[in-house]
Amino acid sequence: MFCFVVIFLLTAATYSRNGIWKSGIDLWTDCVSKSPNKGRPHYNLGSAFARQGKYEEAVGHLSEAVKINRDYEDAHFNLGTLFAQQGKYYEASHHFREALRINPNRSDVHNNLGFVLIRQQKYRDALTCLTEALRINPSEASIHYNLAEALLHDGNVDEAILNYIKALEIKPNFAEARYSLGLAYLKTGHKELALEEHKALMTIHPDLADSLLKETKHLDLNR
């Protein structure tokens, strides 16, 4: 099974000064040195480090931002994102919950928290988060996908299938959703429908298409 995390927004404001800056890191390092007790320079420097894959440095500055300002919503969101990417789900959950304490109407935070809860095998809690994410933003394919994953793990295969289908209506080339839908069809004995998903995957993600076909053949061998 595949879980999908939404694309994370690690954004930083940019502006020019006299002189040429090599990168956002140069700019915001200078800002931090001049204003070490302000949250925004730490946030922007942490985000710049994250965009370059320097996660330890990113976490350090984003953590400093929320230390300075506990209600720094975007810093909590980005920390949650970074921790989730590293498989540190307890820490990710904490920061996503902090972001929701500050602003409970962000579907992306509910969605990412739902993803983390699935990874922690807290499927009922994940369903609550993802249902709220869907209420706020019913047109996001990744929310339907994550909801389907939680439903599937919770034993509700039929509802999971409906959400995989909805995700694909919104985003037809969503390869992970097609693969998971194919597996769900196999669980319910609909081999022909699973093979239709295999056919669709051949053009968008051949590796997943091969994996789905192997699952289909494995099922045949066990009968």
C-alpha positions in Angstrom: 0.0 0.0 0.0 1.1 3.5 -0.7 0.2 6.6 1.4 0.5 10.0 -0.3 1.6 13.2 1.4 0.4 16.4 -0.1 3.1 18.7 -1.6 4.4 20.8 1.2 4.7 24.5 1.0 8.1 25.5 2.3 7.8 29.1 1.2 9.9 32.1 2.1 9.5 35.7 1.3 12.3 37.0 -0.9 13.6 40.5 -1.6 16.8 42.1 -2.9 19.3 44.3 -1.1 22.3 46.1 -2.3 24.6 43.3 -3.7 23.9 39.9 -5.1 22.9 37.0 -2.8 23.9 33.5 -3.7 20.9 31.9 -2.2 18.0 32.4 0.3 20.3 30.8 2.8 22.8 33.7 2.5 20.1 36.3 2.7 18.3 34.8 5.7 21.5 33.9 7.6 22.3 37.6 7.4 18.8 38.4 8.7 19.1 36.0 11.6 22.5 37.4 12.6 20.9 40.9 12.7 17.6 39.8 14.3 18.2 36.6 16.3 15.2 37.1 18.5 12.6 37.4 15.7 10.8 34.4 14.4 10.4 35.3 10.8 14.1 35.2 9.8 14.5 31.8 11.5 11.4 30.6 9.7 12.6 31.8 6.3 16.1 30.4 6.9 14.7 27.1 8.0 12.5 26.9 4.9 15.5 27.8 2.7 17.5 25.0 4.3 14.6 22.6 3.7 14.4 23.4 0.1 18.0 22.4 -0.3 17.5 19.2 1.6 19.5 20.3 4.7 16.9 19.0 7.1 18.8 19.1 10.4 19.5 22.8 9.9 16.0 23.4 8.7 14.5 21.8 11.9 16.9 23.8 14.1 15.7 27.2 12.7 12.1 26.3 12.4 12.2 25.1 16.0 13.7 28.4 17.0 10.9 30.2 15.2 8.2 28.4 17.3 10.2 28.9 20.4 10.2 32.6 19.8 6.5 32.5 18.7 4.5 29.5 19.8 1.7 30.6 17.5 3.8 30.6 14.3 1.4 28.5 12.3 3.5 28.0 9.1 6.6 27.1 11.1 4.6 24.3 12.9 3.3 23.1 9.5 6.7 23.0 8.0 8.2 21.2 11.1 5.4 18.7 10.9 6.1 18.2 7.2 9.9 17.7 7.8 9.4 15.2 10.7 6.8 13.3 8.6 9.2 13.0 5.7 11.8 11.6 8.1 9.4 9.1 9.6 9.3 10.9 13.0 5.6 10.6 13.3 5.2 11.5 17.0 7.0 14.8 16.4 5.1 15.4 13.2 1.8 14.8 14.9 2.6 17.3 17.6 3.4 20.1 15.2 0.4 19.5 12.9 -1.8 19.6 16.0 -0.2 22.9 17.0 -0.9 24.3 13.6 -4.5 23.2 13.9 -4.8 24.8 17.3 -3.9 28.1 15.7 -5.9 27.6 12.6 -8.4 24.7 12.5 -9.6 25.4 9.0 -6.5 24.2 7.0 -7.4 21.2 5.0 -3.7 20.5 4.1 -2.8 20.2 7.8 -5.8 17.9 8.5 -4.7 15.8 5.5 -1.1 15.6 6.6 -2.1 14.8 10.2 -4.3 12.1 8.8 -1.4 10.6 6.8 0.7 10.6 10.0 -2.0 8.9 12.0 -2.3 6.2 9.3 1.4 5.6 9.6 0.9 5.3 13.4 -1.9 2.8 12.8 -4.4 5.1 14.4 -7.0 4.6 11.8 -10.1 5.9 13.5 -8.3 9.1 14.5 -7.1 9.4 10.9 -10.6 9.1 9.6 -11.7 12.0 11.8 -8.9 14.2 10.5 -9.4 13.3 6.9 -13.2 13.6 7.0 -12.7 17.2 8.3 -10.1 17.8 5.6 -12.6 16.7 3.0 -15.3 18.9 4.5 -13.0 21.9 4.1 -11.7 21.0 0.6 -13.7 18.3 -1.2 -11.8 18.7 -4.5 -8.3 17.6 -3.3 -7.4 14.2 -4.7 -4.9 13.4 -2.0 -7.5 13.8 0.7 -9.8 11.3 -0.9 -6.8 9.0 -1.4 -5.7 9.2 2.2 -9.3 8.8 3.4 -9.5 5.6 1.2 -6.3 4.3 2.8 -7.7 4.8 6.3 -11.0 3.3 5.4 -9.3 0.2 3.9 -7.2 -0.3 7.0 -10.3 0.1 9.1 -12.0 -2.7 7.2 -14.4 -0.6 5.0 -13.3 -1.7 1.6 -16.4 -0.5 -0.3 -16.1 3.1 1.0 -12.4 3.0 0.3 -13.1 2.1 -3.3 -15.5 5.0 -3.7 -12.9 7.4 -2.4 -10.1 6.0 -4.7 -12.5 6.5 -7.6 -13.2 10.0 -6.5 -9.5 10.8 -6.2 -9.1 9.5 -9.8 -12.0 11.6 -11.1 -10.1 14.6 -9.8 -6.7 13.5 -10.8 -6.8 10.7 -13.5 -3.0 10.1 -13.6 -2.8 9.6 -9.8 -0.8 6.4 -10.1 -0.8 5.4 -6.4 -4.6 5.7 -6.3 -4.9 3.4 -9.4 -2.6 0.9 -7.9 -4.5 0.9 -4.5 -7.8 0.8 -6.3 -6.6 -2.3 -8.2 -5.6 -4.0 -4.9 -9.0 -3.1 -3.4 -10.8 -4.6 -6.4 -8.8 -7.8 -5.8 -9.8 -7.9 -2.2 -13.4 -7.8 -3.3 -13.0 -10.4 -6.0 -13.3 -8.1 -9.0 -10.3 -9.3 -10.9 -11.4 -7.8 -14.2 -11.7 -4.3 -12.7 -8.3 -4.7 -11.2 -6.9 -5.6 -14.6 -8.5 -2.4 -16.0 -6.5 -0.4 -13.4 -3.4 -2.4 -14.5 -4.0 -1.3 -18.1 -4.4 2.3 -17.1 -1.2 2.1 -15.0 0.9 0.8 -18.0 0.9 4.3 -19.5 1.5 6.4 -16.4 3.6 4.1 -14.0 4.8 0.8 -15.5 6.5 -0.3 -12.3 3.2 -0.1 -10.3 1.4 -1.8 -13.2 3.9 -4.7 -12.9 3.4 -4.9 -9.2 -0.4 -5.0 -9.6 -0.2 -7.7 -12.2 2.0 -9.7 -9.8 -0.6 -9.4 -7.1 -3.2 -10.6 -9.6 -1.2 -13.6 -10.6 -0.4 -14.4 -6.9 -4.1 -14.4 -6.2 -4.6 -16.9 -9.1 -1.9 -19.2 -7.8 -3.4 -19.3 -4.4 -6.8 -20.4 -5.7 
